[in-house]
Each structure stands twice: as structure tokens, then as C-alpha cells.
Amino acid sequence: MSRAIGADDVRRFVVEYLTGMAQRFGVKDLHLDDDTHLLEIGVMDSIGFIELVLATEERFGIALDLDREDPLIFTMLGGFVSMVTASALR
């Protein structure tokens, strides 16, 4: 059964996750908005992105199907948030 997941909840989770990663890598002044490319902010590589996906799936109890989505979109913060909220409704 599907359940709605709020975009604000997803965004907050991702920002907190990335902030934690930034602290571990010594990145200061992490600025995130919907157009931020998650792989270009200096806190994770492609493996780190998969770890974010897995953490998000666990946190929200969903399964994300990356094959159904455009990587140019879901690697941006806004696109990732939209993908998560849409996946919850499938």
C-alpha cells in the first residue's frame, strides 16, 4: 500500500545526510538548493550516492527504481526529492 511522503521531509533528510557527509570530509559552507548536483558538491562519489539511495529507502520504507528515472534529473537535489515522493505513491 502506498503512502504519501512529504517533499519537505525528504529534503530535510537529504540535507541532514549531506551535511553529515560534508562534516566528515571537512567541507564547509555547503549550499544546497533544488538545482544542486549531488555528485558535484564534493561530499560523495557514485558509491556515496548509492549509499544515499539506500539510506533514503530505509528511512522512508520505499524502493527506488533508478532505471525508471533520468540520471540527469535524480542526481539534482530537487529531482531526487521528486523521485522519492513519486516512488512512495507507486
VEXVOFI-239410 format. One record per residue: x, y, z of N, C-alpha, C, CB in turn; residue number from 0. Coordinates in pm, 1 decimal, m for minus. Atoms other than C-alpha are relative to their C-alpha. Glycine has a CB too. Example, Ala and Ser with C-alpha at 12.3 -4.5 7.8 and 13.67 -1.06 7.14 Angstrom:
// VEXVOFI-239410
{nxx->89.0 nyy->m119.0 nzz->0.0 caxx->1230.0 cayy->m450.0 cazz->780.0 cxx->90.0 cyy->120.0 czz->0.0 cbxx->m99.2 cbyy->2.7 cbzz->124.6 i->0} .
{nxx->m82.0 nyy->m119.0 nzz->m6.0 caxx->1367.0 cayy->m106.0 cazz->714.0 cxx->m77.0 cyy->109.0 czz->73.0 cbxx->41.4 cbyy->46.2 cbzz->m141.5 i->1} .
// end
This chain:
// VEXVOFI-239410
{nxx->83.7 nyy->m117.7 nzz->0.0 caxx->0.0 cayy->0.0 cazz->0.0 cxx->88.7 cyy->124.8 czz->0.0 cbxx->m95.5 cbyy->m0.6 cbzz->121.7 i->0} .
{nxx->m75.9 nyy->m123.7 nzz->12.6 caxx->129.6 cayy->344.2 cazz->m94.4 cxx->m36.1 cyy->95.7 czz->111.6 cbxx->m24.9 cbyy->65.3 cbzz->m135.9 i->1} .
{nxx->27.8 nyy->m106.0 nzz->m95.8 caxx->162.4 cayy->627.1 cazz->149.1 cxx->74.3 cyy->124.1 czz->m45.4 cbxx->41.3 cbyy->m41.0 cbzz->145.1 i->2} .
{nxx->m60.8 nyy->m125.4 nzz->42.7 caxx->238.0 cayy->988.8 cazz->84.0 cxx->120.7 cyy->33.1 czz->87.2 cbxx->m102.7 cbyy->114.2 cbzz->5.2 i->3} .
{nxx->m120.1 nyy->m47.7 nzz->m68.6 caxx->581.4 cayy->1116.2 cazz->175.6 cxx->16.8 cyy->145.4 czz->m40.3 cbxx->128.4 cbyy->m86.5 cbzz->m36.2 i->4} .
{nxx->m11.0 nyy->m142.1 nzz->27.6 caxx->620.3 cayy->1490.3 cazz->206.0 cxx->136.5 cyy->38.9 czz->m54.8 cbxx->m28.5 cbyy->78.1 cbzz->124.6 i->5} .
{nxx->m124.6 nyy->m47.7 nzz->59.9 caxx->880.3 cayy->1663.6 cazz->m7.8 cxx->88.6 cyy->68.4 czz->103.4 cbxx->m29.8 cbyy->96.0 cbzz->m115.0 i->6} .
{nxx->m79.6 nyy->m67.9 nzz->m103.0 caxx->988.0 cayy->1872.2 cazz->292.2 cxx->72.6 cyy->m100.7 czz->88.4 cbxx->m89.3 cbyy->90.4 cbzz->86.1 i->7} .
{nxx->m62.6 nyy->104.1 nzz->m81.7 caxx->1056.5 cayy->1555.4 cazz->493.9 cxx->118.1 cyy->m63.0 czz->m74.0 cbxx->m103.2 cbyy->m108.4 cbzz->37.8 i->8} .
{nxx->m107.4 nyy->59.4 nzz->80.6 caxx->1264.7 cayy->1408.1 cazz->211.0 cxx->115.8 cyy->98.0 czz->m10.2 cbxx->m51.2 cbyy->m38.7 cbzz->m141.6 i->9} .
{nxx->m104.5 nyy->m102.0 nzz->14.9 caxx->1454.6 cayy->1732.1 cazz->153.7 cxx->78.0 cyy->15.1 czz->131.5 cbxx->m62.4 cbyy->136.7 cbzz->m42.4 i->10} .
{nxx->m65.4 nyy->m13.0 nzz->m130.2 caxx->1527.6 cayy->1765.6 cazz->527.3 cxx->93.2 cyy->m119.6 czz->26.2 cbxx->m105.9 cbyy->11.5 cbzz->112.5 i->11} .
{nxx->m82.3 nyy->119.8 nzz->m18.9 caxx->1654.4 cayy->1404.8 cazz->542.2 cxx->126.1 cyy->6.7 czz->m85.1 cbxx->m80.2 cbyy->m126.4 cbzz->m34.6 i->12} .
{nxx->m115.0 nyy->m4.0 nzz->91.5 caxx->1880.3 cayy->1450.1 cazz->238.2 cxx->98.8 cyy->108.9 czz->42.1 cbxx->m47.1 cbyy->24.3 cbzz->m145.4 i->13} .
{nxx->m88.2 nyy->m108.4 nzz->m43.1 caxx->2017.5 cayy->1784.1 cazz->359.9 cxx->76.1 cyy->m40.2 czz->125.9 cbxx->m80.8 cbyy->128.9 cbzz->25.0 i->14} .
{nxx->m68.1 nyy->45.7 nzz->m121.4 caxx->2094.0 cayy->1635.4 cazz->702.8 cxx->104.7 cyy->m105.9 czz->m33.8 cbxx->m101.9 cbyy->m56.2 cbzz->101.5 i->15} .
{nxx->m93.8 nyy->104.3 nzz->41.8 caxx->2258.4 cayy->1333.5 cazz->537.8 cxx->123.4 cyy->62.1 czz->m64.0 cbxx->m67.5 cbyy->m97.8 cbzz->m98.1 i->16} .
{nxx->m111.1 nyy->m63.6 nzz->70.4 caxx->2471.7 cayy->1551.4 cazz->310.8 cxx->82.0 cyy->89.7 czz->92.1 cbxx->m52.2 cbyy->81.0 cbzz->m117.5 i->17} .
{nxx->m71.4 nyy->m82.7 nzz->m96.9 caxx->2561.4 cayy->1787.9 cazz->594.3 cxx->93.4 cyy->m87.0 czz->84.1 cbxx->m99.6 cbyy->76.3 cbzz->90.8 i->18} .
{nxx->m84.3 nyy->93.7 nzz->m72.6 caxx->2690.6 cayy->1490.1 cazz->790.9 cxx->119.0 cyy->m44.7 czz->m83.3 cbxx->m80.8 cbyy->m120.4 cbzz->43.2 i->19} .
{nxx->m109.1 nyy->38.7 nzz->89.9 caxx->2894.5 cayy->1378.6 cazz->489.3 cxx->100.2 cyy->115.0 czz->m13.5 cbxx->m55.5 cbyy->m40.3 cbzz->m139.4 i->20} .
{nxx->m87.1 nyy->m116.8 nzz->15.5 caxx->3031.7 cayy->1731.0 cazz->447.8 cxx->89.8 cyy->16.3 czz->122.6 cbxx->m83.9 cbyy->127.8 cbzz->m22.3 i->21} .
{nxx->m79.5 nyy->m11.6 nzz->m122.4 caxx->3144.5 cayy->1739.5 cazz->809.8 cxx->110.9 cyy->m104.1 czz->2.7 cbxx->m89.3 cbyy->m15.0 cbzz->123.7 i->22} .
{nxx->m101.8 nyy->105.9 nzz->2.6 caxx->3327.0 cayy->1407.6 cazz->766.1 cxx->112.9 cyy->31.2 czz->m97.1 cbxx->m63.7 cbyy->m132.9 cbzz->m37.3 i->23} .
{nxx->m100.5 nyy->m32.6 nzz->100.8 caxx->3507.2 cayy->1538.5 cazz->458.1 cxx->60.6 cyy->139.3 czz->18.7 cbxx->m61.0 cbyy->m10.1 cbzz->m137.4 i->24} .
{nxx->m54.6 nyy->m132.3 nzz->m26.8 caxx->3580.8 cayy->1880.0 cazz->608.6 cxx->m48.5 cyy->107.1 czz->m95.1 cbxx->147.3 cbyy->m5.5 cbzz->m4.8 i->25} .
{nxx->56.9 nyy->m99.2 nzz->91.7 caxx->3363.1 cayy->2063.6 cazz->355.7 cxx->m80.4 cyy->100.6 czz->81.9 cbxx->m90.0 cbyy->m68.2 cbzz->m109.6 i->26} .
{nxx->71.7 nyy->m105.6 nzz->m70.7 caxx->3246.2 cayy->2395.9 cazz->493.1 cxx->m88.8 cyy->74.6 czz->m99.7 cbxx->99.4 cbyy->98.1 cbzz->70.7 i->27} .
{nxx->87.2 nyy->m82.4 nzz->82.9 caxx->2974.3 cayy->2622.7 cazz->361.8 cxx->m69.4 cyy->m80.2 czz->m109.7 cbxx->79.6 cbyy->112.4 cbzz->m61.9 i->28} .
{nxx->75.4 nyy->81.8 nzz->94.5 caxx->2766.4 cayy->2353.4 cazz->196.0 cxx->m131.8 cyy->70.8 czz->m31.0 cbxx->m25.3 cbyy->m143.6 cbzz->57.0 i->29} .
{nxx->121.8 nyy->m69.4 nzz->42.4 caxx->2497.1 cayy->2535.7 cazz->m2.0 cxx->m80.3 cyy->m94.8 czz->m87.7 cbxx->33.1 cbyy->133.1 cbzz->m76.5 i->30} .
{nxx->84.2 nyy->93.9 nzz->73.3 caxx->2210.0 cayy->2319.4 cazz->m122.5 cxx->m130.6 cyy->66.5 czz->m39.3 cbxx->m27.3 cbyy->m125.7 cbzz->83.8 i->31} .
{nxx->132.3 nyy->m39.8 nzz->46.8 caxx->1911.5 cayy->2410.0 cazz->m334.8 cxx->m44.9 cyy->m104.9 czz->m101.3 cbxx->1.2 cbyy->145.2 cbzz->m63.0 i->32} .
{nxx->55.6 nyy->102.2 nzz->89.3 caxx->1694.6 cayy->2218.7 cazz->m579.7 cxx->85.8 cyy->m26.4 czz->m123.2 cbxx->m137.6 cbyy->40.6 cbzz->m43.7 i->33} .
{nxx->m84.5 nyy->17.0 nzz->118.1 caxx->1945.8 cayy->2272.5 cazz->m861.9 cxx->139.6 cyy->m53.6 czz->32.0 cbxx->12.5 cbyy->131.1 cbzz->m71.9 i->34} .
{nxx->m130.9 nyy->52.1 nzz->m39.4 caxx->2241.4 cayy->2135.6 cazz->m664.5 cxx->19.7 cyy->m140.1 czz->m56.0 cbxx->14.5 cbyy->m1.0 cbzz->153.6 i->35} .
{nxx->m34.8 nyy->132.6 nzz->53.3 caxx->2406.6 cayy->1843.0 cazz->m843.9 cxx->68.6 cyy->m76.1 czz->112.4 cbxx->93.2 cbyy->10.0 cbzz->m128.5 i->36} .
{nxx->m45.3 nyy->70.4 nzz->m119.6 caxx->2458.8 cayy->1589.4 cazz->m566.7 cxx->139.2 cyy->m61.2 czz->m13.9 cbxx->m97.9 cbyy->m107.5 cbzz->34.6 i->37} .
{nxx->m131.6 nyy->61.2 nzz->19.1 caxx->2770.1 cayy->1435.4 cazz->m720.5 cxx->111.0 cyy->103.1 czz->m20.7 cbxx->m4.1 cbyy->m94.1 cbzz->m118.2 i->38} .
{nxx->m99.3 nyy->m103.8 nzz->25.1 caxx->2944.2 cayy->1769.2 cazz->m767.6 cxx->23.6 cyy->93.6 czz->118.6 cbxx->m41.8 cbyy->80.6 cbzz->m118.3 i->39} .
{nxx->m15.8 nyy->m88.4 nzz->m116.2 caxx->2933.6 cayy->1914.2 cazz->m416.2 cxx->119.2 cyy->m38.6 czz->87.2 cbxx->m126.6 cbyy->m1.6 cbzz->83.8 i->40} .
{nxx->m123.4 nyy->35.7 nzz->m68.3 caxx->3247.1 cayy->1734.6 cazz->m300.7 cxx->m13.8 cyy->m83.0 czz->125.4 cbxx->70.6 cbyy->120.3 cbzz->33.5 i->41} .
{nxx->16.4 nyy->81.4 nzz->m121.0 caxx->3098.9 cayy->1511.8 cazz->m32.9 cxx->m28.6 cyy->m147.1 czz->m29.3 cbxx->m111.5 cbyy->56.2 cbzz->84.2 i->42} .
{nxx->22.0 nyy->140.2 nzz->32.1 caxx->3027.5 cayy->1189.8 cazz->m221.5 cxx->27.2 cyy->m26.8 czz->m146.9 cbxx->m142.3 cbyy->m41.3 cbzz->35.6 i->43} .
{nxx->m19.3 nyy->46.5 nzz->136.2 caxx->3107.6 cayy->991.1 cazz->m530.7 cxx->m119.8 cyy->m88.0 czz->m36.1 cbxx->135.9 cbyy->m78.0 cbzz->m15.4 i->44} .
{nxx->113.9 nyy->82.5 nzz->42.5 caxx->2884.2 cayy->742.5 cazz->m715.3 cxx->m36.3 cyy->m105.0 czz->105.2 cbxx->31.5 cbyy->m69.0 cbzz->m133.2 i->45} .
{nxx->28.8 nyy->96.2 nzz->m107.5 caxx->2918.5 cayy->487.7 cazz->m431.9 cxx->m73.2 cyy->70.6 czz->113.6 cbxx->131.1 cbyy->m66.2 cbzz->52.4 i->46} .
{nxx->67.6 nyy->m79.1 nzz->m101.8 caxx->2821.1 cayy->756.6 cazz->m183.9 cxx->m143.6 cyy->31.5 czz->m38.6 cbxx->75.7 cbyy->128.3 cbzz->25.1 i->47} .
{nxx->136.5 nyy->m26.1 nzz->46.1 caxx->2518.0 cayy->835.4 cazz->m397.8 cxx->m87.6 cyy->m123.2 czz->21.9 cbxx->m0.4 cbyy->40.5 cbzz->m149.4 i->48} .
{nxx->75.5 nyy->123.9 nzz->m22.7 caxx->2409.5 cayy->470.5 cazz->m383.8 cxx->m28.5 cyy->m17.2 czz->149.4 cbxx->78.2 cbyy->m123.2 cbzz->m55.0 i->49} .
{nxx->22.7 nyy->6.0 nzz->m144.6 caxx->2454.3 cayy->483.1 cazz->m5.8 cxx->m112.2 cyy->95.0 czz->41.6 cbxx->129.3 cbyy->34.2 cbzz->76.2 i->50} .
{nxx->109.8 nyy->m92.9 nzz->m26.1 caxx->2225.9 cayy->789.6 cazz->m0.3 cxx->m132.2 cyy->m61.7 czz->m42.3 cbxx->22.6 cbyy->133.3 cbzz->m73.3 i->51} .
{nxx->122.1 nyy->65.6 nzz->47.9 caxx->1969.3 cayy->599.4 cazz->m206.2 cxx->m44.8 cyy->m106.1 czz->100.6 cbxx->22.9 cbyy->m63.9 cbzz->m139.9 i->52} .
{nxx->33.6 nyy->106.7 nzz->m95.0 caxx->1983.9 cayy->302.2 cazz->32.7 cxx->m48.1 cyy->56.3 czz->133.5 cbxx->121.1 cbyy->m90.6 cbzz->22.8 i->53} .
{nxx->42.4 nyy->m63.2 nzz->m125.3 caxx->1958.4 cayy->526.5 cazz->340.2 cxx->m139.6 cyy->59.8 czz->m14.0 cbxx->100.3 cbyy->108.9 cbzz->42.0 i->54} .
{nxx->131.6 nyy->m59.1 nzz->25.0 caxx->1659.6 cayy->704.0 cazz->185.7 cxx->m106.7 cyy->m108.1 czz->m6.1 cbxx->0.9 cbyy->81.2 cbzz->m130.6 i->55} .
{nxx->95.2 nyy->111.5 nzz->6.4 caxx->1487.5 cayy->375.1 cazz->103.6 cxx->m31.4 cyy->m52.5 czz->139.4 cbxx->55.5 cbyy->m113.4 cbzz->m87.6 i->56} .
{nxx->20.4 nyy->51.3 nzz->m136.2 caxx->1539.2 cayy->255.7 cazz->459.8 cxx->m80.2 cyy->98.2 czz->84.2 cbxx->135.0 cbyy->m28.5 cbzz->67.6 i->57} .
{nxx->67.1 nyy->m102.7 nzz->m80.9 caxx->1427.6 cayy->583.5 cazz->617.4 cxx->m148.7 cyy->10.9 czz->m31.7 cbxx->66.4 cbyy->134.8 cbzz->m21.6 i->58} .
{nxx->138.8 nyy->m21.7 nzz->39.2 caxx->1104.8 cayy->607.2 cazz->416.7 cxx->m74.5 cyy->m128.9 czz->m33.6 cbxx->m4.9 cbyy->92.2 cbzz->m117.8 i->59} .
{nxx->66.8 nyy->128.6 nzz->23.8 caxx->1031.4 cayy->236.1 cazz->368.6 cxx->m47.5 cyy->m17.3 czz->m142.9 cbxx->m116.8 cbyy->m14.5 cbzz->92.6 i->60} .
{nxx->36.2 nyy->8.4 nzz->141.2 caxx->1029.5 cayy->251.9 cazz->m10.2 cxx->112.2 cyy->m67.3 czz->m77.8 cbxx->m29.7 cbyy->140.4 cbzz->m57.9 i->61} .
{nxx->m101.7 nyy->51.0 nzz->92.1 caxx->1216.8 cayy->100.2 cazz->m304.0 cxx->6.3 cyy->96.0 czz->m118.9 cbxx->m32.5 cbyy->m148.0 cbzz->m46.8 i->62} .
{nxx->m17.9 nyy->m91.7 nzz->112.6 caxx->1357.3 cayy->342.1 cazz->m558.9 cxx->49.2 cyy->m79.2 czz->m121.0 cbxx->100.3 cbyy->114.7 cbzz->35.9 i->63} .
{nxx->m39.2 nyy->66.0 nzz->123.9 caxx->1384.4 cayy->221.7 cazz->m917.4 cxx->73.1 cyy->102.1 czz->m87.1 cbxx->m124.4 cbyy->m59.6 cbzz->m74.8 i->64} .
{nxx->m79.0 nyy->m99.2 nzz->72.8 caxx->1668.0 cayy->424.9 cazz->m1064.0 cxx->m5.0 cyy->m21.0 czz->m150.9 cbxx->143.8 cbyy->m4.0 cbzz->47.0 i->65} .
{nxx->9.1 nyy->27.8 nzz->143.7 caxx->1622.8 cayy->255.3 cazz->m1402.2 cxx->m117.4 cyy->72.3 czz->m65.2 cbxx->m12.9 cbyy->m149.6 cbzz->m23.5 i->66} .
{nxx->119.4 nyy->m67.9 nzz->53.6 caxx->1286.9 cayy->431.6 cazz->m1442.5 cxx->19.0 cyy->149.9 czz->m12.1 cbxx->m120.2 cbyy->m28.2 cbzz->87.9 i->67} .
{nxx->m18.2 nyy->m144.9 nzz->m10.0 caxx->1431.9 cayy->777.2 cazz->m1388.2 cxx->119.4 cyy->46.8 czz->m82.7 cbxx->18.4 cbyy->41.4 cbzz->146.2 i->68} .
{nxx->m108.9 nyy->m62.6 nzz->74.7 caxx->1663.4 cayy->1013.3 cazz->m1576.5 cxx->109.9 cyy->41.8 czz->96.9 cbxx->m51.2 cbyy->122.4 cbzz->m81.2 i->69} .
{nxx->m107.8 nyy->m34.7 nzz->m92.9 caxx->2003.0 cayy->1034.7 cazz->m1401.4 cxx->34.6 cyy->148.9 czz->1.6 cbxx->122.7 cbyy->m78.5 cbzz->m34.5 i->70} .
{nxx->m26.8 nyy->m143.7 nzz->1.6 caxx->2040.3 cayy->1396.4 cazz->m1509.8 cxx->m94.5 cyy->75.8 czz->91.8 cbxx->m11.3 cbyy->54.1 cbzz->m141.5 i->71} .
{nxx->97.6 nyy->m62.8 nzz->m88.9 caxx->1734.9 cayy->1473.3 cazz->m1300.8 cxx->16.8 cyy->m48.1 czz->143.2 cbxx->m141.9 cbyy->m28.4 cbzz->m48.1 i->72} .
{nxx->m1.2 nyy->48.1 nzz->m137.9 caxx->1762.4 cayy->1244.3 cazz->m998.1 cxx->132.1 cyy->21.3 czz->72.5 cbxx->m33.2 cbyy->m144.3 cbzz->1.9 i->73} .
{nxx->m123.6 nyy->m34.5 nzz->m69.6 caxx->2120.8 cayy->1346.9 cazz->m925.9 cxx->1.3 cyy->146.8 czz->44.9 cbxx->120.1 cbyy->m27.8 cbzz->m90.1 i->74} .
{nxx->18.9 nyy->m135.8 nzz->m50.7 caxx->1994.9 cayy->1700.3 cazz->m857.4 cxx->m87.6 cyy->m10.7 czz->125.4 cbxx->m65.7 cbyy->95.0 cbzz->m109.6 i->75} .
{nxx->76.0 nyy->9.3 nzz->m124.7 caxx->1853.8 cayy->1765.8 cazz->m510.2 cxx->m150.2 cyy->2.9 czz->m24.9 cbxx->38.9 cbyy->113.3 cbzz->93.7 i->76} .
{nxx->144.1 nyy->m9.7 nzz->26.5 caxx->1511.5 cayy->1873.0 cazz->m639.5 cxx->m54.1 cyy->m123.1 czz->m71.4 cbxx->m29.6 cbyy->123.6 cbzz->m82.9 i->77} .
{nxx->41.8 nyy->119.9 nzz->71.9 caxx->1491.2 cayy->1578.5 cazz->m879.5 cxx->m0.9 cyy->m122.7 czz->88.9 cbxx->90.3 cbyy->m23.8 cbzz->m118.1 i->78} .
{nxx->m5.7 nyy->112.4 nzz->m93.1 caxx->1594.1 cayy->1333.8 cazz->m608.2 cxx->m121.4 cyy->2.7 czz->92.3 cbxx->130.9 cbyy->3.7 cbzz->82.4 i->79} .
{nxx->116.1 nyy->m15.2 nzz->m88.1 caxx->1326.4 cayy->1468.7 cazz->m374.6 cxx->m127.5 cyy->m39.5 czz->m74.9 cbxx->m10.7 cbyy->146.2 cbzz->52.4 i->80} .
{nxx->118.8 nyy->33.9 nzz->79.7 caxx->1065.0 cayy->1441.9 cazz->m651.8 cxx->m8.6 cyy->m149.6 czz->m27.4 cbxx->1.2 cbyy->76.5 cbzz->m132.2 i->81} .
{nxx->m1.9 nyy->144.7 nzz->27.1 caxx->1172.1 cayy->1085.4 cazz->m735.4 cxx->m44.7 cyy->m77.0 czz->124.2 cbxx->142.2 cbyy->m46.3 cbzz->m43.9 i->82} .
{nxx->36.6 nyy->69.1 nzz->m123.1 caxx->1138.5 cayy->978.7 cazz->m371.6 cxx->m148.4 cyy->15.3 czz->29.0 cbxx->82.0 cbyy->52.8 cbzz->117.3 i->83} .
{nxx->142.7 nyy->m20.5 nzz->m29.4 caxx->796.4 cayy->1135.9 cazz->m324.4 cxx->m88.3 cyy->m71.6 czz->m100.3 cbxx->m33.6 cbyy->148.8 cbzz->0.8 i->84} .
{nxx->78.4 nyy->70.9 nzz->101.4 caxx->670.1 cayy->989.5 cazz->m653.5 cxx->7.0 cyy->m150.9 czz->20.1 cbxx->49.3 cbyy->36.3 cbzz->m140.4 i->85} .
{nxx->m16.1 nyy->144.6 nzz->m21.7 caxx->807.9 cayy->644.0 cazz->m569.6 cxx->m89.5 cyy->m49.2 czz->111.8 cbxx->145.5 cbyy->m33.8 cbzz->32.0 i->86} .
{nxx->85.3 nyy->38.8 nzz->m113.8 caxx->608.6 cayy->640.2 cazz->m248.1 cxx->m143.4 cyy->m21.2 czz->m43.6 cbxx->5.1 cbyy->106.2 cbzz->110.0 i->87} .
{nxx->138.8 nyy->9.6 nzz->46.0 caxx->287.8 cayy->667.6 cazz->m449.6 cxx->m21.1 cyy->m116.2 czz->m96.8 cbxx->m41.7 cbyy->130.0 cbzz->m66.5 i->88} .
{nxx->12.8 nyy->112.2 nzz->95.0 caxx->359.9 cayy->370.5 cazz->m680.1 cxx->m41.0 cyy->m126.2 czz->70.9 cbxx->131.1 cbyy->m23.5 cbzz->m74.9 i->89} .
// end
